[in-house]
Amino acid sequence: MSSGPNVDRFMDEKKERKALANREAAKRSRIKKQKEWEGIVTERSVVLEDIENKKIEIENYDNDYSMTENENNSLDAGTLIVNKFLNCMNLYKKKLGIPDQTLETPAPTFNPWQSQFRH
């Protein structure tokens, strides 16, 4: 039995519908991948900007740390000077026979950056 013109035409239409459906599916797939790619590019930009902001934040913390450390060193130096002065005054009072009301020297400041736990 041979296929008639109606069957051939039906098969051709079916092939065309299938080809059209495949093209549309491929187009949807390309559009979906393009949107995914654009999302990745956007996310990358956000992450890179966040990294730059974190670098600036770390630099600011480093600067603050340096300033605080310098201030602390200045205060430590001032404390040493005051302690030496008080010790001298106590010696002079002793030599002059002034009753012993010893001026107490303040305890040295604790520098957490010089702690044994700092790496």
trRosetta pair geometry for C-beta under 8 A, 3 or more apart (Angstrom, degrees):
i j d omega theta_ij theta_ji phi_ij phi_ji
3 7 4.2 -111 -171 83 101 137
3 8 5.8 122 124 -52 118 82
3 11 7.9 11 170 -12 153 136
4 7 5.2 100 54 8 68 100
4 8 7.2 -129 104 -2 37 90
5 8 5.6 -54 -145 39 35 112
5 9 6.1 35 157 -20 68 107
6 9 5.8 -55 -145 38 29 110
6 10 6.2 34 152 -22 64 107
7 10 5.5 -52 -148 35 31 115
7 11 6.4 31 153 -19 65 104
8 11 5.7 -55 -149 37 31 110
8 12 6.3 32 152 -19 65 106
9 12 5.6 -51 -146 36 33 113
9 13 6.4 34 154 -19 65 105
10 13 5.8 -55 -148 37 29 110
10 14 6.3 31 152 -21 63 107
11 14 5.5 -53 -147 36 31 114
11 15 6.4 33 153 -20 65 104
12 15 5.7 -52 -148 35 31 111
12 16 6.3 32 152 -19 64 106
13 16 5.6 -53 -146 37 32 112
13 17 6.3 33 154 -19 65 104
14 17 5.8 -52 -147 36 30 111
14 18 6.3 31 152 -19 63 107
15 18 5.6 -56 -148 38 31 113
15 19 6.2 31 153 -20 66 106
16 19 5.7 -52 -144 37 30 111
16 20 6.2 31 155 -19 65 106
17 20 5.7 -54 -145 38 29 111
17 21 6.2 31 154 -20 64 107
18 21 5.7 -54 -147 37 29 112
18 22 6.4 31 152 -20 63 105
19 22 5.6 -53 -149 35 31 113
19 23 6.4 32 152 -20 65 103
20 23 5.7 -52 -148 35 32 111
20 24 6.4 30 154 -16 65 106
21 24 5.8 -55 -146 39 30 110
21 25 6.2 32 153 -19 65 107
22 25 5.7 -54 -145 38 30 111
22 26 6.2 32 154 -20 65 106
23 26 5.7 -54 -148 37 30 112
23 27 6.3 32 152 -21 64 105
24 27 5.5 -51 -146 35 32 113
24 28 6.4 34 153 -18 64 103
25 28 5.7 -51 -148 36 32 111
25 29 6.3 35 151 -21 64 106
26 29 5.5 -53 -149 36 32 115
26 30 6.4 33 152 -20 65 103
27 30 5.7 -51 -148 34 32 110
27 31 6.4 31 153 -18 65 105
28 31 5.7 -55 -147 38 31 111
28 32 6.2 33 153 -21 66 107
29 32 5.7 -53 -146 36 30 112
29 33 6.3 28 155 -16 64 106
30 33 5.8 -56 -147 39 30 109
30 34 6.2 33 153 -23 65 106
31 34 5.6 -53 -147 34 30 114
31 35 6.5 30 154 -18 64 104
32 35 5.9 -55 -151 36 30 109
32 36 6.4 31 151 -18 64 106
33 36 5.5 -52 -147 37 34 114
33 37 6.2 37 153 -22 66 105
34 37 5.6 -53 -148 36 30 113
34 38 6.4 31 152 -19 64 104
35 38 5.6 -51 -146 36 33 111
35 39 6.4 37 152 -21 64 104
36 39 5.6 -55 -152 35 31 114
36 40 6.5 32 150 -20 65 104
37 40 5.6 -52 -150 34 33 112
37 41 6.4 34 151 -19 66 104
38 41 5.6 -51 -146 36 33 112
38 42 6.3 34 153 -19 65 105
39 42 5.7 -54 -147 37 31 111
39 43 6.2 31 154 -18 65 107
40 43 5.7 -54 -145 39 30 111
40 44 6.2 36 153 -24 64 105
41 44 5.6 -51 -149 32 30 115
41 45 6.6 33 152 -20 62 103
42 45 5.7 -53 -154 32 33 112
42 46 6.6 31 150 -18 65 104
43 46 5.6 -53 -150 36 34 112
43 47 6.3 33 153 -19 67 106
44 47 5.7 -56 -147 37 31 110
44 48 6.2 29 155 -18 66 107
45 48 5.8 -55 -145 38 29 109
45 49 6.3 29 155 -18 64 107
46 49 5.8 -57 -149 37 29 111
46 50 6.3 32 151 -21 64 107
47 50 5.5 -54 -148 36 32 114
47 51 6.4 36 151 -23 65 102
48 51 5.6 -49 -149 32 33 114
48 52 6.6 34 152 -18 64 102
49 52 5.7 -52 -151 35 34 111
49 53 6.4 35 150 -19 66 105
50 53 5.6 -53 -148 37 33 112
50 54 6.3 34 152 -20 66 104
51 54 5.7 -54 -149 36 31 111
51 55 6.5 35 151 -23 64 102
52 55 5.6 -49 -150 31 33 114
52 56 6.6 32 152 -17 64 103
53 56 5.7 -54 -152 36 34 110
53 57 6.3 35 150 -21 66 107
54 57 5.4 -52 -145 37 34 115
54 58 6.3 36 154 -20 66 103
55 58 5.8 -53 -148 36 30 110
55 59 6.4 31 151 -20 63 106
56 59 5.6 -53 -149 36 32 113
56 60 6.4 34 151 -20 65 104
57 60 5.7 -53 -150 34 31 112
57 61 6.5 32 151 -18 64 103
58 61 5.6 -52 -149 36 34 112
58 62 6.4 38 150 -21 65 103
59 62 5.6 -51 -149 34 33 114
59 63 6.5 33 151 -19 64 104
60 63 5.7 -53 -149 36 33 111
60 64 6.3 33 152 -18 66 105
61 64 5.6 -53 -145 38 32 112
61 65 6.2 37 153 -23 65 105
62 65 5.6 -53 -148 35 30 114
62 66 6.4 31 154 -20 64 104
63 66 5.7 -53 -148 34 31 111
63 67 6.4 29 154 -16 65 105
64 67 5.8 -56 -148 38 31 109
64 68 6.1 29 155 -17 66 109
65 68 5.8 -58 -146 39 28 109
65 69 6.1 29 155 -20 65 108
66 69 5.7 -54 -145 37 29 111
66 70 6.3 30 155 -19 64 105
67 70 5.7 -54 -149 36 31 111
67 71 6.4 30 153 -17 65 105
68 71 5.6 -53 -148 38 32 111
68 72 6.2 35 152 -21 65 106
69 72 5.5 -53 -146 37 31 114
69 73 6.4 34 153 -20 64 104
69 113 6.4 -8 -109 9 107 168
70 73 5.7 -52 -148 35 31 112
70 74 6.5 33 152 -19 63 104
71 74 5.6 -54 -151 35 33 112
71 75 6.4 31 151 -17 66 105
72 75 5.6 -54 -148 38 32 111
72 76 6.3 36 152 -21 65 104
72 109 7.1 -147 -162 113 89 143
72 111 6.1 115 158 -114 136 100
72 113 7.9 130 81 17 161 124
73 76 5.5 -51 -146 35 32 114
73 77 6.4 33 153 -19 64 103
74 77 5.7 -53 -150 35 32 111
74 78 6.4 32 151 -18 64 106
75 78 5.5 -53 -147 38 34 113
75 79 6.2 39 152 -24 66 103
75 109 6.3 30 117 -4 114 159
76 79 5.5 -51 -148 33 32 114
76 80 6.6 35 152 -20 63 101
76 108 7.2 41 -139 -164 88 95
76 109 5.8 -113 -90 45 81 115
76 111 7.2 -12 -72 -58 138 121
77 80 5.7 -50 -153 32 33 113
77 81 6.6 34 150 -19 64 104
78 81 5.6 -53 -151 35 35 112
78 82 6.3 32 153 -17 67 105
79 82 5.7 -54 -146 39 32 110
79 83 6.2 34 154 -21 66 106
79 106 6.6 -92 -148 76 106 114
79 108 6.3 125 129 -127 141 63
79 109 6.1 -177 -29 -10 164 100
80 83 5.7 -54 -146 36 30 112
80 84 6.4 30 155 -18 64 105
81 84 5.9 -54 -150 36 30 110
81 85 6.3 31 152 -20 64 107
82 85 5.6 -55 -148 37 32 114
82 86 6.3 31 154 -18 66 105
82 105 7.6 147 117 -141 85 86
82 106 7.4 15 104 25 128 108
83 86 5.8 -54 -146 37 30 109
83 87 6.3 32 154 -19 64 105
83 105 4.4 64 -130 -155 85 128
83 106 7.3 -108 -79 46 94 70
83 108 7.9 -21 -53 -78 152 81
84 87 5.7 -54 -148 36 31 112
84 88 6.4 32 153 -18 65 105
85 88 5.7 -56 -151 37 30 111
85 89 6.3 31 152 -20 65 106
86 89 5.5 -52 -145 36 33 113
86 90 6.4 36 154 -21 65 103
86 103 4.8 -126 -155 103 105 119
86 104 7.8 -17 170 102 147 16
86 105 5.0 166 82 -86 142 87
87 90 5.7 -53 -150 34 31 112
87 91 6.5 32 151 -18 64 104
87 105 6.7 2 -53 -62 84 135
88 91 5.6 -54 -151 35 33 112
88 92 6.4 32 153 -17 67 105
89 92 5.7 -53 -146 38 33 111
89 93 6.3 36 153 -21 65 105
89 103 6.1 10 91 28 126 138
90 93 5.7 -51 -147 35 31 113
90 94 6.4 34 152 -22 63 104
90 102 5.5 33 -125 -137 123 81
90 103 6.1 -136 -67 37 97 87
91 94 5.6 -54 -151 34 32 113
91 95 6.4 28 153 -16 66 106
92 95 5.7 -55 -145 39 33 109
92 96 6.0 22 158 -11 67 112
93 96 5.9 -63 -143 45 28 104
93 98 4.1 -75 -162 57 85 120
93 100 7.5 126 125 -106 120 49
93 101 8.0 -99 173 49 155 70
94 97 7.7 37 176 -71 28 27
94 98 7.6 -69 -58 47 23 78
94 100 7.3 35 -95 -95 82 90
98 101 7.8 -69 138 25 100 89
111 114 4.4 47 94 15 112 108
111 115 7.7 -148 104 -39 63 69
112 115 5.3 -9 -166 -31 52 120
112 118 7.8 125 149 -56 64 120
113 118 6.2 66 -168 -87 42 162
114 118 7.1 -86 -131 24 9 141
115 118 5.0 112 64 -18 82 97
